Amino acid sequence: MTDIADIPWFKCVGLYGNIVPDTLDSGYRPDHFKPWGAVTFTPRIAGPDNKLAPPEPQFRLTAHTPPITLLLVPFEARIENGVLKLPRLDAPAGENPTPTEIDQQRASVGLDMLANSPALQLSSGYKLVYQVQFGTMKVLGKEHTFESFWFVAPTVNDFTTEPTWTSPTVDLTTVERFAPVV
């Protein structure tokens, strides 16, 4: 696999926690528990009426060099110690990342995701949206789940491949929720 360096993206971040009664630590105040768990992101296309197009959207990027068809499929991320991070996946066959590259991925915060942009060649009024679904997490021996939701990917019109370009950031706690029509 290789990075897609010439299609606009955004940084998705999130912090998660639970407040639990005081445990065996100094003081008697409630404690901030930092959960671990899985998160599934499902990309979809929504029309001008917010109605969702069929799953696994395909983009025919005819203006891309070379032209390419992309299929967007659901993907997993993780919450580790309360922080949204990349999934811990093995390297694809034939790739041999260095120990430093592996450590960088494990330490990364947030994940880069495809943004709305002219590069996607969507018809007017159509937009890329993501569903966020949380897996169960154990807190004090019981299973709990954060509420799932949808959001619209930010639109990027100023993208360049220059190393100085900075992607927009979406915080999953503060991002405006999107209500799709199913």
TAKA-V609297 format. One record per residue. N is the residue number from 1. RES is the residue in three letters. NEAR is the number of other ideal C-beta (glycine too) atoms within 12 Angstrom. Layout:
BEGIN
{{N,RES,NEAR} {N,RES,NEAR}}
END
This chain:
BEGIN
{{1,MET,11} {2,THR,8} {3,ASP,10} {4,ILE,21} {5,ALA,16} {6,ASP,20} {7,ILE,30} {8,PRO,32} {9,TRP,32} {10,PHE,32} {11,LYS,27} {12,CYS,35} {13,VAL,29} {14,GLY,33} {15,LEU,22} {16,TYR,34} {17,GLY,23} {18,ASN,25} {19,ILE,17} {20,VAL,21} {21,PRO,15} {22,ASP,15} {23,THR,17} {24,LEU,9} {25,ASP,13} {26,SER,8} {27,GLY,9} {28,TYR,10} {29,ARG,12} {30,PRO,14} {31,ASP,19} {32,HIS,19} {33,PHE,25} {34,LYS,20} {35,PRO,33} {36,TRP,25} {37,GLY,32} {38,ALA,25} {39,VAL,39} {40,THR,22} {41,PHE,36} {42,THR,28} {43,PRO,35} {44,ARG,34} {45,ILE,32} {46,ALA,31} {47,GLY,21} {48,PRO,14} {49,ASP,14} {50,ASN,20} {51,LYS,18} {52,LEU,26} {53,ALA,26} {54,PRO,14} {55,PRO,16} {56,GLU,17} {57,PRO,31} {58,GLN,20} {59,PHE,30} {60,ARG,16} {61,LEU,25} {62,THR,14} {63,ALA,16} {64,HIS,21} {65,THR,11} {66,PRO,9} {67,PRO,13} {68,ILE,19} {69,THR,15} {70,LEU,22} {71,LEU,17} {72,LEU,29} {73,VAL,16} {74,PRO,21} {75,PHE,26} {76,GLU,23} {77,ALA,35} {78,ARG,32} {79,ILE,36} {80,GLU,26} {81,ASN,19} {82,GLY,25} {83,VAL,27} {84,LEU,38} {85,LYS,30} {86,LEU,28} {87,PRO,23} {88,ARG,18} {89,LEU,18} {90,ASP,12} {91,ALA,15} {92,PRO,10} {93,ALA,7} {94,GLY,8} {95,GLU,13} {96,ASN,11} {97,PRO,17} {98,THR,11} {99,PRO,11} {100,THR,10} {101,GLU,15} {102,ILE,18} {103,ASP,12} {104,GLN,14} {105,GLN,22} {106,ARG,19} {107,ALA,16} {108,SER,23} {109,VAL,25} {110,GLY,28} {111,LEU,32} {112,ASP,30} {113,MET,38} {114,LEU,39} {115,ALA,34} {116,ASN,34} {117,SER,29} {118,PRO,19} {119,ALA,29} {120,LEU,34} {121,GLN,24} {122,LEU,27} {123,SER,13} {124,SER,9} {125,GLY,13} {126,TYR,25} {127,LYS,33} {128,LEU,39} {129,VAL,39} {130,TYR,40} {131,GLN,31} {132,VAL,38} {133,GLN,23} {134,PHE,28} {135,GLY,23} {136,THR,17} {137,MET,27} {138,LYS,16} {139,VAL,25} {140,LEU,16} {141,GLY,9} {142,LYS,13} {143,GLU,14} {144,HIS,21} {145,THR,22} {146,PHE,27} {147,GLU,14} {148,SER,20} {149,PHE,24} {150,TRP,29} {151,PHE,34} {152,VAL,28} {153,ALA,39} {154,PRO,30} {155,THR,24} {156,VAL,28} {157,ASN,14} {158,ASP,16} {159,PHE,26} {160,THR,15} {161,THR,15} {162,GLU,10} {163,PRO,7} {164,THR,8} {165,TRP,17} {166,THR,16} {167,SER,27} {168,PRO,26} {169,THR,24} {170,VAL,34} {171,ASP,21} {172,LEU,35} {173,THR,21} {174,THR,13} {175,VAL,24} {176,GLU,16} {177,ARG,18} {178,PHE,24} {179,ALA,17} {180,PRO,24} {181,VAL,15} {182,VAL,14}}
END
